[in-house]
Amino acid sequence: MSKVIIPVKIKGNEVEGNINQEKKAILELKDEKSLVFDIKGQEGILKKLQDQKVDGIKLTLNPKDITKENLKKLKSYKVKEIIILVESSNDYILRNIGSNYNFEKIKQAVKKIKHKFIKLNVLTVIGLPEATLADDLNTIKQISKLKPKELIIIACDEHYNSSINELYNTNEYEPLSSVQITERLKEVITTAEKFGIKNIKIEERNNIKDNVLESIWYDRIVEKIKSYNVKVKEVTIQANPEDVKNIKGLEDANLNKLKETYDVVLNIEENDKIKMGQFKMQILETYTDFLEDNK
């Protein structure tokens, strides 16, 4: 049976949302304000969820809460996945945004999680105050050494936490623009893939996710077309159905751009046997074929 993620909001000691929707499910618990579940004082919630006879629970945790004692408790409450918060690998940046942990604490926490055979995922943030592209890329490199099963990326803004909001209000922090976020996410995702992180998710925000994925797909297709030793006129690619929307782009933007910029017609075939993020390309016609046909 496939596992279902049911969003559950925590407010005080109450659980909001329909946790009876599926008897066997992974429940993703997120604190409304900080996106981090605080173990202390919340055992009643875990007990309540356990009574629902769920298959497993998924939590987002702050590194400071990853202790042997807490992990033992979480294991007993059927917690099977932990998303650990790794905002940056730069300790100065972490202190600057008011984080209560450093990167050494993260590495120690990861060891404890893996020792308990709990699945490890990582949540990271790009565009933090004073974080350059080099800082964000280095964070991804350090995260890759932790070998997470999944990487979730979010873009910082002035509402991220109270420390950052204060920096914003005193003109010490300016969030990245939508264009800057898109370009930085492209670099970050490319680096993550290069270092072996295959399962990557981007937090939804003002269509930025779609913009990034569309742009990445366009670059990949153009790179593949340019790798051929002939001038391509028409190609077909096979891709996972989940990727088709982003390959085409909003209102077929990528298809139109390829035609206008490179005079290439792109056909897309769905193939659920191809993994997400991958594709197969076949040349249907080249300009050499066109010239030979008109001799």
DOPAPA-85812 format. One line per 5 residues: number of its first residue (from 1); for each residue x negated, y negated, z of N, C-alpha, C. Coordinates in Angstrom, 1 decimal, always signed. Atoms other than C-alpha are relative to their C-alpha. Layout:
residues N
NUM = X:Y:Z:X:Y:Z:X:Y:Z; ...
***
This chain:
residues 295
1 = -0.8:+1.2:+0.0:+0.0:+0.0:+0.0:-0.9:-1.2:+0.0; +0.8:+1.2:+0.0:-1.4:-3.4:-0.9:+0.3:-0.9:+1.2; -0.1:+0.9:-1.2:-2.0:-5.8:+1.9:+0.6:-1.4:-0.4; -0.6:+1.3:+0.3:+0.0:-9.0:+2.1:-0.5:-1.0:+1.0; +0.4:+1.1:-0.9:-1.3:-12.3:+3.6:+1.2:-0.8:+0.2
6 = -1.2:+0.9:-0.4:+1.5:-14.1:+5.5:-0.5:-1.1:+0.8; +0.5:+1.1:-0.8:+0.6:-17.6:+6.6:+0.8:-0.2:+1.3; -0.7:+0.2:-1.3:+1.4:-18.1:+10.3:-0.6:-1.3:+0.6; +0.5:+1.2:-0.6:+1.1:-21.5:+11.9:+0.1:+0.1:+1.5; +0.0:-0.1:-1.4:+0.2:-21.8:+15.5:+0.1:-1.4:+0.6
11 = -0.2:+1.2:-0.7:+1.5:-24.6:+17.7:+0.2:+0.2:+1.4; +0.0:-0.3:-1.4:+0.7:-24.4:+21.3:-0.1:+1.5:+0.2; +0.0:-1.5:-0.2:+1.6:-20.8:+22.3:+1.1:+0.6:-0.8; -1.1:-0.5:+0.8:+4.4:-20.4:+19.7:-0.5:+0.3:-1.4; +0.3:-0.4:+1.4:+4.1:-18.6:+16.4:+1.2:-0.4:-0.9
16 = -1.1:+0.4:+1.0:+6.0:-20.2:+13.5:-0.2:+0.8:-1.2; +0.1:-0.8:+1.2:+6.9:-18.4:+10.4:+0.6:+1.4:+0.1; -0.6:-1.3:-0.1:+8.5:-15.1:+9.5:-1.0:+1.1:+0.0; +1.0:-1.0:-0.1:+6.2:-12.5:+10.8:+0.6:+1.4:-0.1; -0.6:-1.3:+0.2:+8.7:-9.7:+10.2:+0.2:+0.3:-1.5
21 = -0.2:-0.1:+1.4:+8.6:-10.2:+6.4:-0.5:+1.4:-0.5; +0.5:-1.3:+0.4:+6.4:-7.1:+6.0:-0.5:+0.6:+1.3; +0.4:-0.7:-1.2:+5.8:-4.5:+8.7:-1.6:+0.2:+0.0; +1.4:-0.2:+0.1:+2.3:-3.9:+7.4:-0.6:-1.1:-0.8; +0.5:+1.2:+0.7:+0.4:-7.1:+6.6:-1.2:-0.5:+0.7
26 = +1.0:+0.8:-0.6:-2.6:-9.2:+7.2:+0.5:-1.3:+0.3; -0.6:+1.3:-0.4:-1.6:-12.3:+9.1:-1.1:-1.0:+0.1; +1.0:+1.0:+0.0:-3.7:-15.3:+8.3:+0.4:-1.1:+1.0; -0.3:+1.0:-1.0:-3.7:-17.5:+11.4:-0.8:-1.3:-0.1; +0.8:+1.3:+0.2:-4.6:-21.2:+11.0:+0.6:-1.0:+1.0
31 = -0.4:+1.1:-0.9:-4.5:-23.9:+13.6:+0.3:-1.2:-0.9; -0.5:+1.0:+0.9:-2.6:-26.8:+12.0:-1.0:-1.1:-0.2; +0.9:+1.2:+0.0:-5.2:-29.5:+12.9:-1.4:+0.3:-0.6; +1.4:-0.2:+0.4:-8.6:-27.9:+12.5:-0.2:+1.2:-0.9; +0.1:-1.2:+0.8:-7.9:-24.8:+10.5:-0.8:+1.1:+0.7
36 = +0.8:-1.0:-0.8:-9.7:-22.8:+13.3:+0.9:+0.5:+1.1; -0.7:-0.6:-1.1:-8.0:-20.4:+15.6:-0.8:+0.1:+1.2; +0.7:+0.1:-1.3:-9.0:-20.9:+19.2:+0.5:+1.3:+0.8; -0.4:-1.3:-0.7:-9.1:-17.5:+21.1:+0.5:-0.3:+1.4; -0.3:+0.2:-1.4:-8.9:-19.0:+24.5:+1.5:-0.4:+0.2
41 = -1.3:+0.3:-0.3:-5.4:-19.1:+25.8:+1.0:+0.5:-1.0; -0.9:-0.4:+1.1:-4.0:-17.5:+22.6:+0.2:+1.5:+0.0; -0.2:-1.5:+0.0:-4.0:-13.8:+23.6:+1.4:+0.4:-0.1; -1.5:-0.3:+0.0:-0.2:-14.0:+24.0:+0.4:+0.1:-1.5; -0.3:+0.0:+1.4:+0.0:-14.7:+20.3:-0.5:+1.3:-0.7
46 = +0.5:-1.2:+0.5:-2.2:-11.8:+19.4:+0.8:+1.2:+0.4; -0.8:-1.1:-0.5:-0.2:-9.5:+21.6:+1.3:+0.1:-0.7; -1.3:+0.1:+0.7:+3.0:-10.7:+19.9:-0.1:+0.5:-1.4; +0.2:-0.5:+1.4:+1.6:-10.0:+16.5:-0.3:+1.5:+0.0; +0.3:-1.4:-0.1:+0.3:-6.6:+17.6:+1.4:+0.8:+0.1
51 = -1.3:-0.7:-0.2:+3.9:-5.7:+18.6:+0.8:+0.1:-1.3; -0.6:-0.1:+1.3:+4.9:-6.3:+15.0:-0.5:+1.2:-0.8; +0.6:-1.2:+0.7:+2.9:-3.1:+14.1:-0.6:-0.4:-1.3; +0.6:+0.4:+1.2:+0.9:-4.9:+11.5:-1.3:+0.8:-0.3; +1.1:-0.8:+0.4:-1.9:-3.2:+9.6:-1.3:-0.7:+0.4
56 = +1.2:+0.7:-0.4:-4.5:-5.9:+10.4:+0.3:-1.5:+0.1; -0.1:+1.4:-0.2:-5.0:-9.5:+11.4:-1.2:-0.7:-0.5; +1.2:+0.7:+0.6:-7.2:-12.1:+9.7:+0.0:-1.4:+0.7; +0.1:+1.3:-0.7:-8.5:-15.1:+11.7:-1.1:-0.9:-0.5; +1.1:+0.9:+0.3:-10.5:-18.2:+11.0:-0.5:-0.5:+1.4
61 = +0.6:+0.3:-1.3:-12.9:-18.8:+13.8:-1.2:-0.9:+0.0; +1.1:+0.9:-0.2:-15.4:-21.4:+15.0:-1.2:+0.9:+0.5; +1.1:-0.9:-0.4:-18.9:-19.8:+15.5:-0.2:+0.1:+1.5; +0.2:+0.0:-1.5:-18.9:-20.8:+19.2:+0.9:+1.1:+0.7; -0.9:-1.0:-0.5:-16.0:-18.4:+19.7:-0.4:+1.4:-0.3
66 = +0.4:-1.4:+0.4:-17.8:-15.4:+18.3:-1.0:+0.5:+1.1; +0.8:-0.6:-1.1:-19.0:-13.7:+21.5:+0.4:+1.5:+0.1; -0.3:-1.4:-0.1:-19.2:-10.0:+22.3:+1.3:+0.3:+0.7; -1.2:-0.2:-0.8:-16.4:-10.3:+24.8:+1.2:-0.3:-0.9; -1.1:+0.3:+0.9:-14.1:-12.1:+22.3:+0.2:+1.0:-1.1
71 = -0.1:-1.0:+1.1:-14.9:-9.7:+19.5:+0.6:+1.3:+0.5; -0.5:-1.2:-0.5:-14.1:-6.8:+21.7:+1.6:-0.1:+0.2; -1.4:+0.3:-0.2:-10.7:-8.4:+22.5:+0.7:+0.0:-1.4; -0.5:+0.1:+1.3:-10.1:-9.2:+18.8:+0.2:+1.4:-0.7; +0.0:-1.4:+0.6:-10.9:-5.6:+17.8:+1.2:+0.8:+0.6
76 = -1.1:-0.7:-0.7:-8.4:-4.3:+20.3:+1.4:-0.5:-0.5; -1.3:+0.6:+0.6:-5.7:-6.6:+18.7:+0.0:+0.2:-1.5; +0.0:-0.4:+1.4:-6.4:-5.1:+15.2:-0.4:-1.2:-0.9; +0.5:+1.0:+0.9:-8.3:-8.1:+13.9:-1.1:+0.7:-0.9; +0.8:-0.7:+1.0:-9.9:-6.7:+10.7:-0.9:-0.9:-0.9
81 = +0.7:+1.0:+0.8:-11.1:-9.9:+9.0:-0.2:-1.3:+0.8; +0.3:+1.3:-0.6:-12.8:-13.0:+10.3:-0.6:-0.9:-1.0; +0.6:+1.1:+0.8:-13.4:-16.2:+8.4:-0.8:-0.9:+0.9; +0.8:+0.8:-0.9:-16.3:-17.9:+10.1:-0.3:-1.4:-0.7; +0.2:+1.4:+0.5:-16.6:-21.7:+9.7:-1.5:-0.3:-0.1
86 = +1.4:+0.5:+0.3:-20.0:-22.7:+8.1:+0.1:-1.3:-0.8; -0.2:+1.2:+0.7:-19.6:-26.3:+7.4:-1.3:-0.5:-0.8; +1.3:+0.4:+0.6:-23.3:-26.8:+6.6:-1.1:+0.9:+0.6; +1.1:-0.6:-0.6:-26.6:-25.1:+7.1:-1.0:-1.0:+0.5; +0.9:+1.1:-0.4:-28.2:-28.5:+7.9:+0.5:-0.4:+1.4
91 = -0.4:+0.3:-1.4:-28.2:-29.0:+11.7:+0.3:-1.5:+0.2; -0.2:+1.4:-0.2:-28.4:-32.8:+11.4:+1.4:-0.4:-0.5; -1.3:+0.3:+0.5:-25.3:-32.9:+9.2:+1.1:+0.6:+0.9; -0.9:-0.6:-1.0:-23.5:-30.6:+11.7:+0.2:-0.9:+1.2; -0.1:+0.9:-1.2:-24.3:-32.9:+14.6:+0.7:-1.3:-0.4
96 = -0.6:+1.2:+0.4:-23.3:-35.9:+12.6:+1.5:+0.0:-0.1; -1.4:-0.1:+0.1:-19.8:-34.6:+12.1:+0.7:+0.6:+1.2; -0.6:-0.4:-1.3:-19.3:-33.5:+15.7:+0.1:+1.5:+0.2; -0.2:-1.5:-0.1:-19.7:-29.7:+15.2:-0.7:+0.5:+1.3; +0.5:-0.5:-1.3:-20.3:-27.7:+18.4:-0.9:+1.2:-0.2
101 = +0.9:-1.1:+0.2:-22.7:-25.2:+16.8:-1.1:-0.4:-1.0; +1.0:+0.2:+1.0:-25.9:-25.0:+14.7:-0.1:+1.2:-0.9; +0.0:-1.1:+1.0:-26.9:-22.7:+11.9:-0.6:+1.3:+0.7; +0.5:-1.2:-0.7:-28.8:-20.4:+14.3:+1.1:+0.7:+0.7; -1.2:-0.6:-0.7:-25.6:-19.9:+16.2:+0.9:+0.7:-1.0
106 = -0.8:-0.7:+1.1:-23.9:-19.0:+12.9:-0.6:+1.4:-0.3; +0.7:-1.3:+0.4:-26.5:-16.3:+12.1:+0.2:+1.0:+1.2; -0.2:-0.9:-1.1:-26.1:-14.9:+15.6:+1.4:+0.6:+0.0; -1.4:-0.4:+0.0:-22.3:-14.8:+15.3:+0.2:+1.0:-1.1; -0.2:-1.0:+1.1:-22.5:-13.0:+11.9:-0.5:+1.4:+0.4
111 = +0.6:-1.3:-0.4:-24.7:-10.3:+13.4:+1.0:+0.7:+0.9; -0.9:-0.5:-0.9:-22.1:-9.8:+16.1:+1.3:+0.5:-0.7; -1.2:-0.4:+0.7:-19.2:-9.6:+13.7:-0.3:+1.3:-0.8; +0.3:-1.2:+0.7:-20.9:-7.1:+11.5:-0.3:+1.2:+0.9; +0.2:-1.1:-0.9:-21.9:-5.0:+14.5:+1.3:+0.6:+0.4
116 = -1.3:-0.5:-0.3:-18.2:-4.6:+15.2:+0.7:+0.5:-1.2; -0.5:-0.5:+1.3:-17.6:-3.6:+11.6:+1.3:-0.7:-0.4; -1.1:+0.9:+0.4:-15.2:-6.5:+11.0:-0.4:-0.7:-1.3; +0.3:+0.7:+1.3:-15.0:-7.9:+7.5:-0.3:-1.4:+0.2; +0.4:+1.4:-0.2:-16.8:-11.2:+7.2:+0.3:-0.8:-1.3
121 = -0.2:+1.0:+1.0:-15.6:-14.1:+5.1:-0.6:-1.3:+0.5; +0.5:+1.3:-0.4:-17.0:-17.7:+5.1:+0.8:-1.1:-0.5; -0.7:+1.2:+0.4:-15.3:-21.0:+5.0:-1.1:-1.2:+0.0; +1.0:+1.1:+0.0:-17.6:-23.9:+3.9:+0.6:-1.3:-0.5; -0.5:+1.3:+0.4:-17.2:-27.6:+3.2:-1.1:-0.7:-0.9
126 = +0.9:+0.8:+0.8:-18.7:-29.7:+0.4:+0.3:-1.5:+0.2; -0.2:+1.4:+0.0:-19.2:-33.5:+0.4:+0.1:-0.6:+1.4; +0.0:+0.6:-1.4:-19.7:-34.0:+4.2:-0.8:-1.3:+0.0; +0.8:+1.2:-0.2:-21.1:-37.3:+5.4:-1.5:+0.3:-0.1; +1.5:+0.0:+0.2:-24.8:-37.7:+4.3:-0.4:+1.4:-0.7
131 = +0.3:-1.2:+0.7:-24.6:-34.3:+2.5:-0.2:-0.2:-1.5; +0.3:+0.2:+1.4:-26.2:-34.5:-0.9:+0.3:+1.3:-0.8; -0.2:-1.2:+0.8:-25.7:-32.0:-3.8:-1.0:+1.1:+0.5; +1.0:-1.0:-0.4:-29.0:-30.4:-2.7:+0.3:+0.6:+1.3; -0.4:-0.6:-1.3:-27.7:-30.0:+0.8:+1.1:+1.0:-0.1
136 = -1.1:-1.0:+0.2:-24.5:-28.3:-0.4:-0.5:+1.2:-0.7; +0.5:-1.2:+0.7:-26.4:-26.0:-2.7:-0.9:+0.8:+0.9; +0.8:-0.7:-1.0:-28.8:-25.1:+0.1:+0.9:+0.8:+1.0; -0.9:-0.7:-0.8:-25.9:-24.3:+2.3:+0.5:+1.3:-0.6; -0.4:-1.2:+0.7:-24.6:-21.9:-0.3:-1.0:+1.1:-0.1
141 = +1.1:-1.0:+0.0:-28.0:-20.2:-0.6:-0.1:+0.7:+1.4; +0.1:-0.6:-1.4:-28.1:-19.7:+3.2:+1.2:+0.9:+0.3; -1.2:-0.8:-0.2:-24.5:-18.4:+3.2:-0.1:+1.3:-0.7; +0.2:-1.2:+0.8:-25.4:-15.9:+0.5:-0.8:+1.1:+0.8; +0.8:-0.9:-0.8:-27.9:-14.4:+2.9:+0.8:+0.7:+1.1
146 = -0.9:-0.6:-1.0:-25.0:-13.7:+5.3:+0.8:+1.1:-0.6; -0.7:-1.0:+0.8:-23.5:-11.5:+2.6:+1.5:+0.1:+0.4; -1.5:+0.0:-0.3:-19.8:-12.5:+3.1:+0.7:+0.7:-1.2; -0.8:-0.6:+1.0:-17.1:-10.6:+1.3:+0.7:-1.0:-0.8; -0.7:+1.0:+0.7:-15.4:-13.8:+0.4:-0.5:-1.4:+0.4
151 = +0.4:+1.4:-0.3:-16.4:-17.5:+0.2:+1.2:-0.9:-0.3; -1.0:+1.0:+0.2:-13.8:-20.2:+0.6:-0.6:-1.4:+0.1; +0.6:+1.4:+0.0:-14.7:-23.8:-0.3:+1.0:-1.0:+0.0; -0.9:+1.1:-0.1:-13.0:-26.9:+0.7:-0.8:-1.3:-0.2; +0.6:+1.3:+0.1:-13.8:-30.6:-0.1:+0.3:-0.9:+1.1
156 = -0.2:+0.9:-1.1:-14.3:-33.0:+2.7:+0.7:-1.3:-0.4; -0.5:+1.4:+0.2:-12.2:-36.2:+3.0:+0.0:-0.6:+1.4; +0.0:+0.8:-1.2:-11.7:-38.8:+5.7:+0.9:+0.6:+1.1; -0.9:-0.6:-1.0:-9.0:-36.7:+7.5:-0.6:+1.3:+0.5; +0.5:-1.4:-0.4:-11.3:-33.6:+8.0:+0.0:+0.2:+1.5
161 = -0.1:-0.1:-1.5:-11.8:-34.3:+11.7:-0.2:-1.4:+0.5; +0.0:+1.3:-0.6:-11.9:-37.2:+14.1:-1.4:-0.7:-0.1; +1.3:+0.6:+0.1:-15.7:-37.7:+13.9:-0.2:-0.6:-1.4; +0.1:+0.5:+1.4:-15.5:-38.1:+10.1:+0.9:-1.1:-0.2; -0.9:+1.1:+0.2:-12.5:-40.3:+10.3:-0.6:-1.3:+0.6
166 = +0.6:+1.2:-0.6:-14.4:-42.6:+12.6:-1.1:-0.5:-0.9; +1.1:+0.5:+0.9:-17.4:-42.7:+10.2:+0.7:-0.7:-1.2; -0.7:+0.6:+1.1:-14.9:-43.5:+7.4:+0.5:-1.4:+0.4; -0.5:+1.3:-0.4:-13.3:-46.3:+9.4:-1.0:-1.1:+0.3; +1.1:+1.0:-0.2:-16.6:-47.9:+10.1:-0.9:-0.1:-1.2
171 = +0.6:+0.1:+1.3:-17.6:-47.7:+6.5:-1.4:+0.7:-0.1; +1.2:-0.8:+0.0:-20.3:-45.1:+7.2:+0.2:+1.3:-0.9; -0.2:-1.2:+0.8:-18.7:-42.4:+5.0:+1.0:-0.4:-1.1; -0.9:+0.1:+1.2:-17.1:-42.5:+1.5:+0.2:+1.3:-0.6; -0.3:-1.4:+0.6:-15.4:-39.3:+0.3:-0.4:+0.0:-1.5
176 = +0.2:-0.1:+1.4:-16.3:-38.0:-3.1:+1.2:-0.2:-0.8; -1.1:+0.2:+0.8:-14.1:-39.0:-5.9:+0.5:+1.4:-0.6; -0.5:-1.3:+0.7:-12.0:-36.3:-7.8:-1.0:+0.5:-1.0; +0.9:-0.4:+1.0:-14.5:-36.3:-10.6:-1.3:+0.5:+0.6; +1.2:-0.5:-0.7:-17.5:-36.0:-8.2:+0.3:+1.4:+0.7
181 = -0.4:-1.3:-0.6:-15.7:-33.1:-6.4:-0.1:+1.1:-1.0; +0.0:-1.0:+1.0:-15.1:-31.3:-9.6:-1.4:+0.4:-0.5; +1.4:-0.3:+0.5:-18.7:-31.6:-10.8:-0.8:+0.7:+1.1; +0.8:-0.7:-1.0:-20.1:-30.6:-7.4:+0.5:+1.4:+0.2; -0.5:-1.4:-0.1:-17.8:-27.6:-7.1:-0.5:+0.9:-1.1
186 = +0.6:-0.8:+1.1:-19.0:-26.5:-10.5:-1.4:+0.5:+0.3; +1.4:-0.3:-0.4:-22.6:-26.6:-9.3:+0.0:+1.0:+1.1; -0.1:-0.9:-1.2:-21.7:-24.9:-6.0:+0.4:+1.4:-0.4; -0.5:-1.3:+0.4:-19.8:-22.1:-7.6:-1.0:+0.7:-0.9; +1.1:-0.6:+0.8:-22.5:-21.5:-10.2:-1.1:+0.6:+0.9
191 = +1.1:-0.4:-0.9:-25.1:-21.3:-7.4:+0.5:+1.2:+0.8; -0.5:-1.1:-0.8:-22.9:-19.0:-5.3:+0.0:+1.3:-0.8; +0.0:-1.2:+0.9:-22.4:-16.6:-8.3:-1.5:+0.5:-0.2; +1.4:-0.4:+0.3:-26.2:-16.7:-9.0:-0.6:+0.8:+1.2; +0.6:-0.7:-1.2:-26.9:-15.6:-5.4:+0.9:+1.2:+0.4
196 = -0.7:-1.3:-0.2:-24.4:-12.7:-5.6:+1.3:-0.1:+0.7; -1.4:+0.1:-0.6:-21.2:-14.1:-4.1:+1.0:+0.1:-1.1; -0.9:-0.2:+1.2:-18.5:-12.7:-6.4:+1.4:-0.5:+0.3; -1.4:+0.4:-0.4:-15.3:-13.5:-4.5:+0.0:-1.4:+0.5; +0.0:+1.4:-0.4:-14.9:-17.2:-4.4:+1.3:-0.7:-0.2
201 = -1.3:+0.7:+0.0:-11.8:-19.3:-3.6:-0.2:-1.5:+0.3; +0.1:+1.4:-0.2:-11.3:-23.0:-3.8:+1.4:-0.5:+0.6; -1.2:+0.5:-0.6:-8.8:-24.8:-1.5:+0.7:-0.9:-1.0; -0.9:+0.9:+0.8:-5.9:-26.4:-3.4:+0.0:-1.4:+0.5; -0.1:+1.4:-0.3:-6.1:-30.2:-3.5:+0.1:-0.8:-1.2
206 = -0.2:+0.9:+1.1:-4.6:-32.5:-6.0:-0.5:+0.5:-1.4; +0.4:-0.7:+1.3:-5.2:-30.0:-8.9:-1.5:+0.1:-0.2; +1.4:-0.1:+0.2:-8.9:-30.1:-8.3:-0.5:+1.4:-0.3; +0.4:-1.5:+0.2:-9.1:-26.3:-8.2:+0.2:+0.3:-1.5; -0.3:-0.3:+1.4:-7.5:-26.1:-11.7:-1.0:-0.7:-0.9
211 = +1.0:+0.7:+0.8:-9.8:-28.8:-13.0:-1.4:+0.6:+0.0; +1.3:-0.6:-0.1:-12.9:-27.1:-11.8:+0.0:+1.3:-0.8; +0.0:-1.3:+0.7:-11.9:-23.6:-13.1:+0.1:-0.2:-1.5; -0.1:+0.3:+1.5:-10.9:-25.1:-16.5:-1.3:-0.4:-0.5; +1.3:+0.5:+0.5:-14.2:-26.9:-16.8:-1.1:+1.1:+0.0
216 = +0.9:-1.1:+0.0:-16.2:-23.8:-15.8:+0.2:+1.0:-1.1; -0.3:-0.9:+1.1:-14.4:-21.6:-18.3:-0.4:-0.6:-1.3; +0.4:+0.6:+1.3:-14.9:-24.1:-21.1:-1.5:+0.1:-0.2; +1.5:+0.0:+0.1:-18.7:-24.3:-20.3:-0.4:+1.4:-0.4; +0.4:-1.4:+0.2:-18.9:-20.5:-20.3:+0.3:+0.4:-1.5
221 = -0.4:-0.4:+1.3:-17.1:-20.1:-23.6:-0.9:-0.7:-1.0; +0.9:+0.7:+0.9:-19.2:-22.8:-25.3:-1.4:+0.6:+0.0; +1.4:-0.6:-0.1:-22.4:-21.2:-24.0:+0.0:+1.3:-0.8; -0.1:-1.2:+0.7:-21.3:-17.9:-25.4:+0.0:-0.2:-1.5; -0.1:+0.3:+1.4:-20.4:-19.3:-28.8:-1.3:-0.5:-0.5
226 = +1.3:+0.6:+0.4:-23.7:-21.2:-29.0:-1.1:+1.1:+0.0; +1.0:-1.0:+0.0:-25.6:-18.0:-28.3:-0.1:+0.8:-1.3; +0.0:-0.7:+1.3:-24.6:-16.6:-31.7:-0.9:-0.7:-1.0; +0.9:+0.6:+1.0:-26.9:-17.1:-34.6:+0.7:-0.5:-1.3; -0.9:+0.5:+1.1:-24.0:-18.1:-36.9:+0.9:-1.1:+0.5
231 = -1.0:+1.0:-0.4:-21.6:-21.0:-36.9:+1.4:+0.7:+0.0; -1.3:-0.8:-0.2:-18.4:-19.5:-35.5:+1.2:-0.9:-0.3; -1.2:+0.7:+0.4:-15.0:-20.5:-36.9:+1.2:+0.5:+0.9; -1.1:-0.6:-0.8:-12.6:-18.2:-34.9:-0.5:+1.2:+0.8; +0.4:-1.1:-0.9:-13.1:-16.0:-31.9:+1.3:+0.5:+0.8
236 = -1.0:-0.5:-1.0:-10.9:-13.8:-29.6:-0.7:+0.4:+1.2; +0.6:-0.5:-1.2:-11.7:-13.3:-26.0:+1.1:+0.8:+0.8; -0.8:-0.8:-0.9:-10.2:-10.7:-23.7:-0.4:-0.4:+1.5; +0.3:+0.4:-1.4:-9.8:-11.7:-20.0:+1.2:+0.5:+0.8; -1.0:-0.3:-1.0:-7.9:-10.9:-16.9:+1.2:-0.9:-0.1
241 = -1.2:+0.9:+0.1:-4.3:-12.2:-17.0:+0.0:-1.2:+1.0; +0.1:+1.1:-1.0:-5.0:-14.3:-13.8:-0.9:-1.1:-0.5; +0.9:+1.0:+0.4:-7.7:-16.2:-15.7:+0.5:-0.8:-1.2; -0.4:+0.5:+1.3:-5.7:-17.0:-18.9:+0.4:-1.5:+0.1; -0.4:+1.4:-0.1:-4.2:-20.3:-17.6:-1.1:-0.9:+0.1
246 = +1.2:+0.9:-0.1:-7.6:-21.7:-16.7:-0.8:+0.0:-1.2; +0.7:-0.1:+1.3:-9.1:-20.5:-19.9:+0.6:-1.0:-1.0; -0.7:+0.9:+0.9:-6.5:-22.4:-21.9:-0.1:-1.4:+0.4; +0.0:+1.3:-0.5:-6.6:-25.4:-19.6:+1.4:-0.6:+0.0; -1.3:+0.7:-0.1:-3.8:-27.8:-18.7:+0.5:-0.4:-1.4
251 = -0.6:+0.4:+1.3:-1.5:-28.2:-21.8:-1.0:+0.4:-1.1; +0.9:-0.5:+1.0:-4.1:-26.1:-23.8:-1.2:-0.9:-0.2; +1.1:+0.9:+0.1:-6.8:-28.7:-23.1:-1.3:+0.6:-0.5; +1.3:-0.6:+0.4:-9.7:-26.3:-23.5:+0.1:+0.5:-1.5; -0.1:-0.5:+1.4:-8.3:-24.8:-26.8:-0.1:-1.2:-0.9
256 = +0.0:+1.2:+0.8:-7.8:-28.3:-28.2:-1.4:-0.6:-0.1; +1.4:+0.6:+0.0:-11.3:-29.5:-27.1:-0.9:+0.8:-0.8; +0.9:-0.8:+0.8:-13.0:-26.5:-28.7:+0.2:-0.2:-1.5; -0.3:+0.2:+1.4:-11.2:-27.1:-31.9:-0.5:-1.4:-0.5; +0.4:+1.4:+0.4:-11.9:-30.9:-31.9:-1.5:-0.2:+0.0
261 = +1.4:+0.2:-0.2:-15.5:-30.7:-30.7:-0.9:+1.0:-0.9; +0.8:-1.0:+0.7:-16.8:-27.5:-32.3:+0.7:+0.7:-1.2; -0.8:-0.5:+1.1:-14.1:-26.7:-34.9:+0.1:+1.5:+0.1; -0.1:-1.4:-0.3:-13.6:-23.3:-33.3:+1.4:+0.3:+0.5; -1.3:-0.4:-0.5:-10.2:-21.6:-32.9:-0.2:+1.2:+1.0
266 = +0.2:-1.0:-1.0:-10.0:-19.6:-29.7:+1.4:+0.7:+0.2; -1.1:-0.8:-0.3:-7.5:-16.7:-29.3:-0.3:+0.7:+1.3; +0.2:-0.7:-1.3:-6.9:-15.1:-25.9:+0.9:+1.2:+0.1; -0.8:-1.2:-0.2:-5.8:-11.6:-25.2:-0.1:+0.4:+1.5; +0.1:-0.4:-1.4:-4.9:-10.4:-21.7:-0.4:+1.5:+0.1
271 = +0.4:-1.4:-0.2:-6.6:-7.3:-20.4:-0.3:+0.2:+1.5; +0.1:-0.1:-1.4:-6.0:-6.3:-16.8:-1.2:+0.9:+0.5; +1.2:-0.9:-0.4:-9.0:-3.9:-16.9:-1.3:-0.8:+0.1; +1.2:+0.8:-0.1:-11.4:-6.8:-17.1:+0.1:-0.8:+1.3; +0.0:+0.7:-1.3:-12.3:-8.3:-13.7:+0.1:-1.5:-0.2
276 = -0.1:+1.4:+0.0:-11.4:-11.8:-12.9:-1.4:-0.7:-0.1; +1.3:+0.7:+0.1:-14.1:-14.3:-13.9:-0.9:+0.5:-1.1; +0.8:-0.6:+1.1:-15.4:-12.0:-16.7:+0.9:+0.0:-1.3; -0.7:-0.1:+1.3:-14.5:-11.8:-20.4:-0.8:+0.7:-1.1; +0.7:-0.6:+1.2:-15.3:-10.1:-23.7:+0.4:-0.9:-1.2
281 = -0.2:+0.9:+1.2:-15.7:-12.2:-26.9:-0.3:+0.8:-1.3; +0.2:-0.6:+1.3:-15.3:-11.0:-30.5:+0.2:-1.1:-1.0; -0.1:+1.0:+1.1:-16.0:-13.1:-33.6:+0.9:+0.5:-1.0; -0.9:-0.4:+1.0:-13.2:-13.0:-36.0:-0.4:-0.6:-1.4; +0.4:+0.6:+1.2:-14.6:-15.4:-38.6:-1.1:-1.0:+0.2
286 = +1.1:+1.0:-0.1:-17.7:-17.5:-39.2:+0.1:-0.9:-1.3; +0.0:+0.9:+1.1:-18.3:-20.4:-41.6:-0.8:+0.6:-1.2; +0.8:-0.7:+1.0:-20.7:-18.1:-43.5:+1.0:+0.9:-0.8; -1.0:-0.9:+0.6:-17.7:-15.7:-44.2:+0.9:-0.9:-0.9; -0.8:+0.9:+0.7:-15.7:-18.7:-45.4:-0.6:-0.4:-1.3
291 = +0.7:+0.4:+1.2:-18.4:-19.8:-47.9:-0.1:+1.2:-1.0; +0.2:-1.1:+0.8:-18.9:-16.3:-49.2:+1.3:+0.4:-0.7; -1.3:-0.2:+0.6:-15.1:-15.9:-49.8:+0.3:-0.9:-1.2; -0.3:+1.0:+1.0:-15.2:-19.0:-52.0:-1.0:-0.1:-1.1; +1.0:+0.0:+1.0:-18.1:-18.1:-54.2:+0.7:+0.3:-1.4
***
